[in-house]
Amino acid sequence: MNLSLIVENVEVDLSNLTEKVKEKVLFKVDNCYGIWNIEGRNLEEIEVNLWNKLETYLTVKLKSMEYCKNQPHRLTAFM
């Protein structure tokens, strides 16, 4: 199964990072909002795969994330 999900909010663990690294991570956080295409056998696996993809992209551990299914949305209104 392949789903397009809209990442709406992400919180990351910034502890033990230098200010320069924090700045780079926060820039990536701002750019990770939007549509992500994720594959998995079921919804639980898709959510785990999304979590892992975000951690890989951001290079830090996530504290939380919020997402919804692809739909007309304020984050994708101009795409």
N, C-alpha and C positions, 0 to 999 in steps of 0.2 A: 504494500500500500504506500502511496506517495501523497503527502499532504502539503499544502502551502499554508503556513501559519504566520500571523503577524505578531512579532515581538513588540509588546507595548511598554514594558518596564523591566529593568534589570538592576539588581543590587549586587555589588562585588565586594570582596574582602580586600581592603586596601592597607591592612595592617602590615607592618614590616617592609613597606616599600619606600623608596626615596621619593622626594618631591618630583623629580624629573620623570620617574617611572609612573607615578600616580597620574601625572599630567597626560602621559601617553595612553594609559589605560582609560582614563575618563574621556579622552577623545574617541577611543574605540567604542566605549559605551554609547556615546552620543550617535555614533554611526551604525550601531547594530540594530537600532529600531527599524522595523519594517518587515518585509516578507522574507521568509526562509522556507526553502523547499526541503522537506525531511522525509526520509523513507523509514519504514518499519513494518513489522508484521501485524501490530495492533497499536492502539492509542497509547498504551503504557510505554511500549518500546519507542514510539515516535517521540514522546515527551523526553525520555532518557537520551535519545539521539540528539534532540534539539539542545538539551542541557549541555551535553558533551561538545557539540559543535560550537556553542557560545563560549564555553570555557577555553576551547582551543583557539578560537579567534581572539578572545580577550587576553589570553595568557595568564589569567588569574582565576581563582575559585569563585564561583557564584554563591551568593547568599540566598537569592531568590530571583524568580523571573515570572512575568505575567505575559500571557499570549492569548490570542483568539484565532478562530478559523478565519481564512481569507474571506473578506466581505468588503463592501464599501466602508471606508474607514478614513479618519482624519489624517493618519500617517501615510496613506497611499492615494490621497485625493488628487495629487498632481503627477502621478506616474502614468 
